[in-house]
Amino acid sequence: MINLKNINRIFMAALLLLAMGSCQKQLEEVQPQTDLGRDLVLSDPNAARTLYYGIYSSFRSFHATFFQLGEMRSDIWADGLFTESEDGGLRNLYTHNININQVPFAEWANFYQLIDRVNTVIALFPQTTLPDEEKQQIMAEMYGLRAYIYYTMLKTWGGVPLTVEPVASVSDLRELYKARSAPELIMEQIKADIESSLTAYQGNNSLPAKRVFWNRLATLTLKGDVYLWSGTHFGGNAADYSLAREALEEVAAQEGSTLGLQEDYANVFDPTAKNNNKEIIFALNYELDQEQMMAYGNFLVNTTQAATLVFGTPENNQPVNVVYPLVGGASRAGLSLAMIEKLNVAGDSRFDNTFRIMYRNTPEFPVAATMLTKFIGRVNAGAQLYDNDFPIYRYAEVLLLLAEAKVQLGIDPSTEINAIRERAYGADFPVYRQGGAQQDMEAVLDEGLREFIAEGKRWWALRRAGDEWVFRYVNPVYLRPNEQYKFLLPITQGMLNADPELAQTPGYE
């Protein structure tokens, strides 16, 4: 496996596109192209590969952003229990305390730095001396990654500045000014990149042993995801839902020894079993000699409190620090009692492989908080090693996206729902039978809730299903029916001041 940490140290010298809205910085801080040197990239295959691998290291650095954008505004973490001071930034997200003076993910969450790096590869690699087959594969990956990034931005802000060419030179700050493109144009670009990716793959569905590079099945899954969104939010309706179903069924048709659900839910996230993990389609990679996963520090517990809190029952319990003697972090976000009760269903293996409930060791034995253990890692050489991979897409999501497409088309989704339930509960799983459209969508969303906690999916799932589902599940105290504009995020006044072509997100003017 390529050491992405070392690659990133080289690649961090590459072009840092001036984040849209930060044009007040001095021109000399902008480094067009790459310090690897355009000519070197074009002439030296190893330099070109360094640029390419650096993309994945950069993409991995957005893990916490992907998680928070896709989950923290949903119902999962609202009004949860914690043992320390609450994380104010996370609270602002789940309470929708968002306005022009309280702007999360400023500077477009720095996505334009990543986009420019991808654009650089797309622009330069056809001219490199790499073997044609390798170039074709890399181009297919880059189009897929760019589509995923812009899709995340579209869901977050609606219209955003659209740039598909790298910055080659800057002689005047005004050259960096760029208005927000209409959401429809962003969606068109996303779909165009998806098709460019599929064309470049030339039907190659092969998967590496470790699914940490974008691949054709990831592009097809993204296509299903995107067309469900455009069917709901861009007037695509049945035509787009049908295209989503077609793409997802193409992925499902590949089910076999190298693709499918793991028999055991816990094995999906096992850091010692990454090779040939058939459920993973594409994931962010964490390794001992590269980088550790640090996105969930506020969902754990500190070492002092770990000695006073316990797992188990009043009659049979263990101190948290005995079970996890080397885990360190903080308890600044967690599940509410109501959410614990909802998720902790007898027979469902997903809760116990996602959380542990921490109790105060007093006569009343009250719940103190939850500890997120899905990505707890493992002990290695006397230290806690957080080396779980983070799934961007996995096969369980293919099944539930396909079920969602079927619901939107009035088709029975029970096959996919029951496949997810059977893995979760075992042979005695509660069999689902098709109901009406509302009941079917509720079932799809409920399985997604239980399946993907901490994977950054719940908020997007509610949004993709339709506005009514957001208002159904999110506390109206935090998000009122007349605050639909809050589905999208505002941009900062500093960004508006720095770029006169930018406009505020509708509703926040």
Disulfide bonds with the S-S distance in Angstrom:
none
